[in-house]
Amino acid sequence: MDKTLIVSCCQSKLQGTHKAIDLYQGKAFKLIRKENLLDTVDVWILSAELGLIHSSKPISWYELKMNETRSIELIEQGRPSGLPTGEINIYGGKLYRDVLNSYFDKTIELIGRNRGIGDHFSALLKFVNENKPQGVLPI
């Protein structure tokens, strides 16, 4: 896949251990699952607890919210190995974008003009609609 989407983690999570893409229950993750984006885009997650992980990685419930201290720690740890390549699209708040922009030379930030949460989601929705599998009929 030549396109990668990196999404920030969210507070709403399932209990137990699940694939990362299934553990997180926020609006962005529901959209990605609903539109089968995993079929066309390499999806990664920047987790406050675990750092940068692939969406298929099994992980367990945790409670850690990204803050400035944690963001700086992730930046100082440096770019992990085995990262995605190709076009890097990132969706998340400023602390998450700061970490990811330290890892990659060039990213495309999915943020709206006014940088409000609704604008951000509109930018993600546009990306998903442009990249979801085409010609798939609902079951």
C-alpha positions as CSV (number, residue, x, y, z in Angstrom):
1,M,0.0,0.0,0.0
2,D,1.4,3.4,-0.9
3,K,-0.8,5.4,1.5
4,T,-0.6,5.3,5.3
5,L,-3.0,6.8,7.8
6,I,-1.8,7.3,11.4
7,V,-4.6,8.1,13.8
8,S,-4.2,9.2,17.4
9,C,-5.5,6.9,20.1
10,C,-8.7,7.8,22.0
11,Q,-10.1,7.5,25.5
12,S,-13.0,5.2,24.6
13,K,-11.7,1.6,24.5
14,L,-13.0,-2.0,24.9
15,Q,-12.0,-3.9,27.9
16,G,-9.6,-6.8,27.4
17,T,-7.2,-7.5,24.5
18,H,-8.1,-6.8,20.9
19,K,-6.5,-5.8,17.6
20,A,-5.6,-2.1,18.0
21,I,-8.1,-1.1,15.3
22,D,-10.9,-2.8,17.2
23,L,-9.9,-1.8,20.8
24,Y,-10.4,1.9,20.2
25,Q,-14.0,3.0,20.0
26,G,-13.8,6.7,19.0
27,K,-15.5,8.2,16.0
28,A,-12.5,8.0,13.7
29,F,-12.0,4.3,14.4
30,K,-15.7,3.5,13.8
31,L,-15.5,5.3,10.5
32,I,-12.3,3.4,9.4
33,R,-13.9,0.1,10.3
34,K,-17.3,0.9,8.7
35,E,-15.7,2.0,5.4
36,N,-13.2,-1.0,5.2
37,L,-10.3,1.5,4.9
38,L,-7.9,-1.3,6.1
39,D,-8.4,-2.9,2.6
40,T,-6.8,0.1,0.8
41,V,-4.7,2.1,3.3
42,D,-2.0,1.0,5.8
43,V,-3.5,2.2,9.2
44,W,-1.3,2.8,12.2
45,I,-2.1,4.3,15.6
46,L,-0.1,6.6,17.8
47,S,-0.9,5.4,21.3
48,A,-0.1,7.5,24.3
49,E,0.9,4.3,26.2
50,L,2.5,2.2,23.4
51,G,3.9,4.7,20.9
52,L,3.4,4.0,17.2
53,I,1.7,0.7,16.6
54,H,0.2,-1.1,13.6
55,S,-3.6,-1.3,13.6
56,S,-3.4,-5.2,13.5
57,K,-1.3,-5.4,16.7
58,P,-3.1,-7.1,19.6
59,I,-3.1,-4.7,22.6
60,S,-4.9,-4.5,25.9
61,W,-7.0,-1.8,27.5
62,Y,-5.0,0.9,29.2
63,E,-5.6,4.4,30.6
64,L,-3.1,7.0,29.7
65,K,-3.9,10.3,28.1
66,M,-1.4,12.1,25.9
67,N,0.1,15.1,27.5
68,E,3.0,17.4,26.8
69,T,5.4,15.3,29.0
70,R,4.5,12.1,27.2
71,S,4.7,13.7,23.8
72,I,8.2,14.9,24.5
73,E,9.2,11.4,25.8
74,L,8.0,9.9,22.5
75,I,9.9,12.5,20.5
76,E,13.1,11.9,22.5
77,Q,12.8,8.1,22.2
78,G,13.2,8.8,18.5
79,R,11.7,7.2,15.5
80,P,10.9,3.5,16.1
81,S,12.0,0.9,13.5
82,G,9.6,-0.8,11.1
83,L,7.6,2.3,10.3
84,P,5.2,2.8,7.5
85,T,6.4,4.2,4.2
86,G,4.9,6.0,1.3
87,E,2.5,8.9,1.7
88,I,2.0,9.5,5.5
89,N,-1.3,11.0,6.4
90,I,-1.8,11.9,10.1
91,Y,-5.0,12.5,12.1
92,G,-4.8,13.7,15.7
93,G,-4.3,16.6,18.0
94,K,-1.3,18.9,18.1
95,L,0.7,16.8,20.6
96,Y,0.3,13.7,18.4
97,R,1.2,15.6,15.3
98,D,4.3,17.0,17.0
99,V,5.5,13.4,17.7
100,L,4.7,12.1,14.2
101,N,6.3,15.2,12.5
102,S,9.5,14.4,14.4
103,Y,9.5,10.8,13.0
104,F,8.8,11.6,9.3
105,D,10.3,14.1,7.0
106,K,7.0,14.8,5.2
107,T,3.5,14.3,6.5
108,I,0.0,15.3,5.3
109,E,-1.9,16.6,8.3
110,L,-5.7,15.9,8.0
111,I,-6.8,19.1,9.8
112,G,-9.5,21.6,8.9
113,R,-8.9,25.3,8.2
114,N,-10.2,26.4,11.6
115,R,-8.5,23.5,13.4
116,G,-11.7,22.7,15.4
117,I,-12.6,19.1,16.1
118,G,-15.4,19.2,13.5
119,D,-13.1,20.5,10.8
120,H,-10.6,17.8,11.7
121,F,-13.2,15.1,11.3
122,S,-14.3,16.5,8.0
123,A,-10.8,16.3,6.7
124,L,-10.6,12.6,7.9
125,L,-14.0,11.9,6.3
126,K,-12.8,13.3,3.0
127,F,-9.6,11.2,3.1
128,V,-11.7,8.0,3.9
129,N,-14.1,8.7,1.1
130,E,-11.3,9.2,-1.4
131,N,-9.4,6.0,-0.3
132,K,-12.1,3.5,0.7
133,P,-12.5,0.4,-1.5
134,Q,-14.6,1.3,-4.6
135,G,-17.4,-0.7,-6.1
136,V,-18.1,-2.8,-2.9
137,L,-21.8,-3.4,-2.5
138,P,-23.2,-3.5,1.0
139,I,-24.1,-7.0,2.2
